[in-house]
Amino acid sequence: FEKEEDNFRAKFINGFAISVTAVFILRLIPLLFDPNPGSTLIIVPSLILVMLAALYLLRRGHVTASGLIIIVLGWIGLAAQAYSADGVKDVVIVAYLALGLLASIVIGWGAGGIVMLTSIGAIWVLAFLEANGYLTPSSQDSLEYSRDLSFAFIAVTVLVYFSTTSLRDAIRKASDSEKDLLISNKS
């Protein structure tokens, strides 16, 4: 991309989409053998398609559209999964954090704030639905819960990795630039 900022955002989108697609594929494998996978068997492949569409848009040079499709459709997918599975107790609630962080990085802090506020709203709606008997969460096996929680943490870890790497690169470039400036001022 011509702009350095677009390269920065594209790196995050690309890394996140590829990593999350791999995680979703890993999550899909046990679902194929589950006699009662529920709506998760529809939602996980749908989220894989969202990631692939975002990667396609990114390859075509549409950085912002690629980020928006992950954030908007990803948020809707997470909300649908939480509603259809364990509500506020579903592990995908943790994934809202990754989505909020991604939104703040690839779109801006305002988008990240909107994602986080709507996620908090969704959490309260799910809690209200459960408290009033409109939603009955199922009891998930502790090993399955641990597996799903690990997947959510992997998504957050990918974003933390790209964030810290990018920050280190920016600090290194600034230091190199400062050294060059000092050398040119001495001449």
C-alpha positions as a Markdown table, in Angstrom:
| # | Residue | x | y | z |
|---|---|---|---|---|
| 1 | Phe | 0.0 | 0.0 | 0.0 |
| 2 | Glu | 1.1 | 3.5 | -0.6 |
| 3 | Lys | 0.5 | 4.9 | 2.9 |
| 4 | Glu | 2.4 | 3.5 | 5.8 |
| 5 | Glu | -0.7 | 3.6 | 8.0 |
| 6 | Asp | -2.5 | 1.4 | 5.5 |
| 7 | Asn | 0.4 | -1.1 | 5.6 |
| 8 | Phe | 0.2 | -1.0 | 9.4 |
| 9 | Arg | -3.6 | -1.7 | 9.4 |
| 10 | Ala | -3.3 | -4.3 | 6.7 |
| 11 | Lys | -0.7 | -6.2 | 8.7 |
| 12 | Phe | -3.1 | -6.5 | 11.7 |
| 13 | Ile | -6.1 | -7.4 | 9.5 |
| 14 | Asn | -4.1 | -10.1 | 7.6 |
| 15 | Gly | -2.6 | -11.6 | 10.7 |
| 16 | Phe | -5.8 | -11.6 | 12.7 |
| 17 | Ala | -7.9 | -13.0 | 9.8 |
| 18 | Ile | -5.5 | -15.8 | 9.1 |
| 19 | Ser | -5.0 | -16.7 | 12.7 |
| 20 | Val | -8.7 | -16.6 | 13.5 |
| 21 | Thr | -9.5 | -18.6 | 10.4 |
| 22 | Ala | -7.1 | -21.3 | 11.6 |
| 23 | Val | -8.7 | -21.2 | 15.1 |
| 24 | Phe | -12.2 | -21.5 | 13.6 |
| 25 | Ile | -11.1 | -24.5 | 11.5 |
| 26 | Leu | -9.8 | -26.2 | 14.6 |
| 27 | Arg | -13.0 | -25.4 | 16.4 |
| 28 | Leu | -15.0 | -26.8 | 13.4 |
| 29 | Ile | -13.4 | -30.2 | 13.5 |
| 30 | Pro | -15.0 | -31.4 | 16.7 |
| 31 | Leu | -18.3 | -29.9 | 15.7 |
| 32 | Leu | -18.4 | -32.2 | 12.7 |
| 33 | Phe | -18.4 | -35.2 | 15.0 |
| 34 | Asp | -20.8 | -33.7 | 17.5 |
| 35 | Pro | -24.2 | -35.4 | 17.3 |
| 36 | Asn | -25.9 | -32.2 | 18.4 |
| 37 | Pro | -23.8 | -29.2 | 17.3 |
| 38 | Gly | -26.7 | -26.7 | 17.3 |
| 39 | Ser | -26.3 | -23.4 | 15.6 |
| 40 | Thr | -22.6 | -23.4 | 16.2 |
| 41 | Leu | -22.2 | -25.6 | 13.1 |
| 42 | Ile | -23.7 | -22.7 | 11.1 |
| 43 | Ile | -22.0 | -19.8 | 12.9 |
| 44 | Val | -18.4 | -21.0 | 12.9 |
| 45 | Pro | -18.3 | -21.7 | 9.1 |
| 46 | Ser | -20.0 | -18.3 | 8.6 |
| 47 | Leu | -17.3 | -16.6 | 10.6 |
| 48 | Ile | -14.7 | -18.4 | 8.5 |
| 49 | Leu | -16.4 | -17.0 | 5.4 |
| 50 | Val | -16.3 | -13.5 | 6.9 |
| 51 | Met | -12.5 | -13.9 | 7.5 |
| 52 | Leu | -12.0 | -15.1 | 3.9 |
| 53 | Ala | -14.1 | -12.2 | 2.5 |
| 54 | Ala | -12.0 | -9.8 | 4.6 |
| 55 | Leu | -8.8 | -11.3 | 3.2 |
| 56 | Tyr | -10.1 | -11.0 | -0.3 |
| 57 | Leu | -11.0 | -7.4 | 0.2 |
| 58 | Leu | -7.6 | -6.7 | 1.7 |
| 59 | Arg | -5.9 | -8.3 | -1.3 |
| 60 | Arg | -7.9 | -6.0 | -3.5 |
| 61 | Gly | -6.6 | -3.0 | -1.6 |
| 62 | His | -9.7 | -2.2 | 0.5 |
| 63 | Val | -8.1 | -2.0 | 3.9 |
| 64 | Thr | -11.0 | -0.1 | 5.7 |
| 65 | Ala | -13.7 | -2.3 | 4.2 |
| 66 | Ser | -11.8 | -5.4 | 5.1 |
| 67 | Gly | -11.5 | -4.3 | 8.7 |
| 68 | Leu | -15.1 | -3.2 | 8.9 |
| 69 | Ile | -16.4 | -6.6 | 7.6 |
| 70 | Ile | -14.5 | -8.4 | 10.3 |
| 71 | Ile | -15.7 | -6.0 | 13.0 |
| 72 | Val | -19.3 | -5.7 | 12.0 |
| 73 | Leu | -20.0 | -9.3 | 10.8 |
| 74 | Gly | -17.7 | -10.7 | 13.4 |
| 75 | Trp | -19.6 | -8.9 | 16.2 |
| 76 | Ile | -22.9 | -10.1 | 14.8 |
| 77 | Gly | -21.6 | -13.7 | 14.6 |
| 78 | Leu | -20.3 | -13.5 | 18.2 |
| 79 | Ala | -23.7 | -12.2 | 19.4 |
| 80 | Ala | -25.5 | -14.9 | 17.6 |
| 81 | Gln | -23.3 | -17.6 | 19.1 |
| 82 | Ala | -23.7 | -16.2 | 22.6 |
| 83 | Tyr | -27.4 | -16.0 | 22.2 |
| 84 | Ser | -27.8 | -19.5 | 20.7 |
| 85 | Ala | -25.4 | -21.2 | 23.1 |
| 86 | Asp | -24.7 | -20.2 | 26.7 |
| 87 | Gly | -25.6 | -16.6 | 26.8 |
| 88 | Val | -23.6 | -14.4 | 29.0 |
| 89 | Lys | -21.7 | -17.5 | 30.2 |
| 90 | Asp | -20.5 | -18.4 | 26.7 |
| 91 | Val | -16.8 | -18.2 | 26.1 |
| 92 | Val | -17.3 | -16.0 | 23.0 |
| 93 | Ile | -18.0 | -13.1 | 25.3 |
| 94 | Val | -14.2 | -13.0 | 25.8 |
| 95 | Ala | -13.8 | -12.6 | 22.0 |
| 96 | Tyr | -15.5 | -9.2 | 22.2 |
| 97 | Leu | -12.3 | -8.0 | 23.8 |
| 98 | Ala | -10.3 | -9.1 | 20.7 |
| 99 | Leu | -12.8 | -7.5 | 18.4 |
| 100 | Gly | -12.7 | -4.2 | 20.3 |
| 101 | Leu | -8.9 | -4.2 | 20.3 |
| 102 | Leu | -8.9 | -4.9 | 16.6 |
| 103 | Ala | -11.5 | -2.2 | 15.9 |
| 104 | Ser | -9.4 | 0.4 | 17.7 |
| 105 | Ile | -6.3 | -0.6 | 15.8 |
| 106 | Val | -7.6 | -0.9 | 12.3 |
| 107 | Ile | -10.4 | 1.7 | 12.3 |
| 108 | Gly | -9.7 | 4.0 | 15.3 |
| 109 | Trp | -10.2 | 4.5 | 19.0 |
| 110 | Gly | -13.8 | 5.6 | 18.4 |
| 111 | Ala | -14.7 | 2.4 | 16.6 |
| 112 | Gly | -13.0 | 0.4 | 19.4 |
| 113 | Gly | -15.1 | 2.3 | 21.9 |
| 114 | Ile | -18.3 | 1.6 | 20.0 |
| 115 | Val | -17.5 | -2.1 | 19.8 |
| 116 | Met | -16.7 | -2.3 | 23.5 |
| 117 | Leu | -19.9 | -0.3 | 24.5 |
| 118 | Thr | -22.1 | -2.4 | 22.2 |
| 119 | Ser | -20.5 | -5.5 | 23.6 |
| 120 | Ile | -21.2 | -4.4 | 27.2 |
| 121 | Gly | -24.8 | -3.8 | 26.1 |
| 122 | Ala | -25.0 | -7.3 | 24.6 |
| 123 | Ile | -23.6 | -8.8 | 27.8 |
| 124 | Trp | -26.3 | -7.0 | 29.8 |
| 125 | Val | -29.1 | -8.0 | 27.4 |
| 126 | Leu | -28.0 | -11.7 | 27.5 |
| 127 | Ala | -27.9 | -11.5 | 31.3 |
| 128 | Phe | -31.4 | -9.9 | 31.4 |
| 129 | Leu | -32.7 | -12.6 | 29.1 |
| 130 | Glu | -31.3 | -15.3 | 31.2 |
| 131 | Ala | -32.4 | -13.7 | 34.5 |
| 132 | Asn | -36.0 | -13.5 | 33.2 |
| 133 | Gly | -36.1 | -17.0 | 31.8 |
| 134 | Tyr | -36.0 | -16.1 | 28.1 |
| 135 | Leu | -32.6 | -17.8 | 27.7 |
| 136 | Thr | -31.5 | -21.0 | 29.3 |
| 137 | Pro | -27.7 | -21.6 | 29.0 |
| 138 | Ser | -26.6 | -25.2 | 28.7 |
| 139 | Ser | -23.9 | -26.6 | 30.9 |
| 140 | Gln | -20.7 | -26.9 | 28.9 |
| 141 | Asp | -18.2 | -29.6 | 29.7 |
| 142 | Ser | -15.1 | -28.1 | 31.4 |
| 143 | Leu | -12.7 | -29.5 | 28.8 |
| 144 | Glu | -14.8 | -28.1 | 26.0 |
| 145 | Tyr | -15.0 | -24.8 | 27.8 |
| 146 | Ser | -11.2 | -24.8 | 28.3 |
| 147 | Arg | -10.7 | -25.5 | 24.6 |
| 148 | Asp | -13.0 | -22.7 | 23.6 |
| 149 | Leu | -11.5 | -20.3 | 26.1 |
| 150 | Ser | -8.0 | -21.2 | 24.7 |
| 151 | Phe | -9.1 | -20.3 | 21.2 |
| 152 | Ala | -10.4 | -16.9 | 22.4 |
| 153 | Phe | -7.1 | -16.2 | 24.2 |
| 154 | Ile | -5.2 | -17.2 | 21.1 |
| 155 | Ala | -7.1 | -14.5 | 19.1 |
| 156 | Val | -6.2 | -11.9 | 21.8 |
| 157 | Thr | -2.6 | -13.1 | 21.9 |
| 158 | Val | -2.3 | -12.6 | 18.1 |
| 159 | Leu | -3.4 | -8.9 | 18.5 |
| 160 | Val | -1.1 | -8.4 | 21.4 |
| 161 | Tyr | 1.8 | -9.8 | 19.4 |
| 162 | Phe | 1.2 | -7.6 | 16.4 |
| 163 | Ser | 0.7 | -4.5 | 18.7 |
| 164 | Thr | 3.9 | -5.0 | 20.6 |
| 165 | Thr | 5.9 | -5.8 | 17.4 |
| 166 | Ser | 4.6 | -2.7 | 15.7 |
| 167 | Leu | 5.3 | -0.6 | 18.7 |
| 168 | Arg | 8.9 | -1.9 | 18.9 |
| 169 | Asp | 9.3 | -1.3 | 15.2 |
| 170 | Ala | 8.1 | 2.3 | 15.6 |
| 171 | Ile | 10.4 | 2.9 | 18.5 |
| 172 | Arg | 13.3 | 1.5 | 16.6 |
| 173 | Lys | 12.5 | 3.7 | 13.6 |
| 174 | Ala | 12.3 | 6.7 | 15.8 |
| 175 | Ser | 15.6 | 5.9 | 17.4 |
| 176 | Asp | 17.3 | 5.4 | 14.1 |
| 177 | Ser | 15.8 | 8.6 | 12.8 |
| 178 | Glu | 17.0 | 10.5 | 15.9 |
| 179 | Lys | 20.6 | 9.0 | 15.5 |
| 180 | Asp | 20.6 | 10.1 | 11.8 |
| 181 | Leu | 19.4 | 13.6 | 12.8 |
| 182 | Leu | 22.1 | 13.9 | 15.5 |
| 183 | Ile | 24.8 | 12.8 | 13.0 |
| 184 | Ser | 23.6 | 15.2 | 10.3 |
| 185 | Asn | 23.5 | 18.1 | 12.9 |
| 186 | Lys | 27.2 | 17.3 | 13.9 |
| 187 | Ser | 28.3 | 17.6 | 10.3 |
